Amino acid sequence: MAIKKIVKIWDEGKISNENIKFLKLKTKKVTFPASPFITDIIQDLIDTYKTITCAGIAANQIGHEYQIFIGMKEIETEEDAEDIEKKEAELSSSIGNPYADNYEIYINPQIDKTNNKSIKMDEEGCLSIPGLMVARERFDSIKVRYYDINGKKNKKTLSGFLSKLFQHELDHLHGILMLDDMKKIENLYPLEASEENAKLYGSLYSEYQESIK
């Protein structure tokens, strides 16, 4: 259908309260059989994913309030994860996704079981929060369920990067961003370290916190 613009909480050094308000909304469940409108959203997710270097995109990141996300289906090595996260945090993602054909569509996703002993601190980037990286806790092992476009239920266990990815995108669908829940965050830092960027993103983060009070 179309390549969509990513909804960002800030861009070019300016906060967007309108975008923040939209991304903080909880999304709606998809009913089956899926309507042509839902099919169009999925195609927009695929088209956008194939164009932007990223590991996943939630439907509300392209302007749709539905419980759908596209995400990598598999990862060859966990060593690739750090590079993927940094690519997502870049201010202008490169054209063309090296993982363009490596994806799954997740509809009405949920986590059925977590392993509290698997909690791990790791880095994250986000297309909606350009220029900033976060070190935060995620479960390293989870059991999930989701549906495909035909309404077929899928269950699987995810670990490592794919577990983190699922949690990140599911948070988006619940109106939660990676900057939220300070108890789970160890550090926030600019992708490109400099005194100027430290001041800029420190200010933007403060504005974000004020906007969600």
C-alpha positions in Angstrom: 0.0 0.0 0.0 2.4 2.7 1.2 5.5 3.6 3.1 4.4 5.5 6.2 6.2 8.2 8.2 7.2 7.0 11.7 5.3 8.8 14.6 8.1 10.3 16.8 8.0 11.9 20.2 10.6 14.4 19.1 12.2 15.4 15.9 14.9 18.0 15.0 15.4 18.9 18.6 11.7 19.7 19.3 9.2 17.8 21.4 5.8 16.8 19.8 3.1 16.7 22.5 0.6 15.6 19.8 2.6 12.6 18.9 3.3 11.7 22.5 -0.4 11.8 23.3 -1.1 9.5 20.4 1.6 7.0 21.2 0.4 6.9 24.8 -3.0 5.6 23.7 -3.8 1.9 24.2 -4.5 0.2 20.8 -7.6 -1.7 19.9 -7.9 -5.5 19.4 -8.3 -6.8 15.9 -11.5 -8.9 15.2 -11.6 -11.7 12.7 -12.2 -12.2 9.9 -9.8 -9.3 9.3 -11.3 -6.4 7.4 -9.7 -4.9 4.2 -8.7 -1.9 6.4 -6.7 -4.2 8.7 -5.2 -5.9 5.7 -4.1 -2.4 4.4 -2.5 -1.6 7.8 -0.5 -4.8 7.6 0.7 -4.1 4.1 1.7 -0.6 5.2 3.7 -2.1 8.1 5.4 -4.5 5.6 6.2 -1.7 3.1 7.6 0.6 5.8 9.6 -2.2 7.5 11.2 -3.1 4.2 12.4 0.5 3.7 13.7 1.4 7.2 16.6 -0.3 8.9 14.8 -1.7 12.0 13.8 -4.9 13.9 10.2 -4.1 14.3 7.4 -1.5 14.0 4.1 -1.3 15.9 0.9 -0.2 14.1 0.6 3.0 16.2 4.1 4.0 15.1 2.6 4.5 11.6 -0.6 6.1 12.9 -3.0 3.2 13.4 -4.5 2.3 16.8 -4.6 -1.5 16.4 -2.9 -4.4 18.2 -0.6 -5.3 15.3 3.2 -5.2 14.9 5.7 -6.5 12.5 9.0 -7.9 13.8 12.0 -10.0 12.9 11.1 -13.7 12.8 14.6 -14.9 13.6 18.1 -13.7 14.3 21.2 -15.5 13.2 23.4 -14.4 16.1 22.8 -12.4 19.3 25.9 -10.4 18.3 23.8 -8.7 15.6 21.5 -7.3 18.2 23.6 -4.3 19.3 24.0 -3.1 15.7 20.2 -3.4 15.1 19.4 -1.3 18.2 21.8 1.4 17.1 20.4 1.5 13.6 16.9 2.0 15.1 18.1 4.9 17.1 19.7 6.7 14.2 18.2 10.1 13.4 17.6 9.2 9.8 17.5 5.4 9.2 19.2 4.2 6.1 17.1 3.3 3.1 16.5 -0.4 2.8 16.3 -2.9 5.6 18.8 -5.8 5.5 16.2 -7.9 7.3 13.5 -7.0 4.8 12.3 -10.6 4.2 12.9 -11.7 7.8 9.6 -10.8 9.5 6.4 -12.0 11.1 3.1 -10.3 11.6 1.9 -10.4 15.2 -1.8 -9.6 15.7 -3.4 -9.3 19.2 0.0 -10.3 20.8 0.3 -11.1 24.5 2.8 -12.6 26.9 1.5 -15.8 28.6 4.5 -16.5 30.9 7.7 -14.8 32.0 10.8 -16.1 33.7 11.7 -13.8 36.5 15.1 -15.4 36.8 15.9 -14.4 33.2 15.7 -10.6 33.7 18.5 -9.0 31.8 19.8 -5.4 31.4 20.4 -4.5 27.7 20.4 -1.6 25.2 17.4 -0.5 23.2 16.8 2.0 20.5 13.4 3.1 19.1 12.3 4.6 15.8 9.9 6.9 17.7 12.7 8.2 20.0 15.5 9.1 17.5 19.0 9.7 18.7 18.7 8.2 22.2 19.6 4.8 23.6 18.3 3.2 26.8 19.8 0.5 29.0 16.8 -1.2 30.7 15.6 -4.5 32.0 13.6 -7.0 30.0 12.8 -10.7 30.4 15.2 -12.8 28.5 12.8 -15.6 28.2 9.0 -15.4 27.6 6.1 -17.5 26.3 3.8 -15.7 23.9 0.8 -16.0 21.8 -0.4 -14.0 18.8 -2.6 -14.4 15.7 -1.9 -14.3 12.0 -4.0 -12.5 9.3 -6.2 -15.6 9.0 -7.0 -15.7 12.7 -4.8 -18.7 13.5 -3.4 -18.7 17.0 0.4 -19.2 17.4 2.2 -20.0 20.6 6.0 -20.0 21.0 8.8 -19.4 23.5 11.1 -16.4 22.7 14.6 -15.8 24.2 17.4 -13.2 23.8 16.9 -10.4 21.3 13.6 -11.7 20.0 12.2 -11.7 23.5 13.3 -8.1 24.0 11.8 -7.1 20.6 8.4 -8.7 21.4 8.3 -6.9 24.8 9.3 -3.5 23.2 6.7 -3.7 20.5 4.0 -5.0 22.8 4.7 -2.0 25.1 4.0 0.3 22.1 0.6 -1.3 21.7 -0.1 -0.7 25.4 0.9 3.0 25.1 4.2 2.5 26.9 7.6 3.8 25.6 11.0 2.5 26.4 11.6 5.7 28.4 8.9 4.8 30.9 9.2 3.0 34.2 12.4 4.4 35.7 12.7 1.4 38.0 13.7 -0.7 35.1 16.1 1.9 33.5 19.7 2.0 34.3 20.9 4.6 31.8 19.8 7.0 29.0 22.4 8.3 26.6 22.7 9.8 23.2 23.6 7.5 20.3 26.3 10.1 19.3 28.1 11.1 22.5 28.9 14.8 23.0 28.3 17.5 25.5 25.9 19.2 23.1 23.8 16.0 22.6 23.9 15.3 26.4 22.2 18.7 27.0 19.8 18.4 24.1 18.5 14.9 25.0 18.5 15.7 28.7 16.2 18.7 27.9 14.0 16.6 25.6 13.7 13.8 28.2 12.7 16.4 30.8 10.1 17.8 28.5 8.8 14.3 27.8 8.4 13.6 31.5 6.5 16.9 32.0 4.2 16.1 29.1 3.0 12.8 30.5 2.4 13.9 34.1 
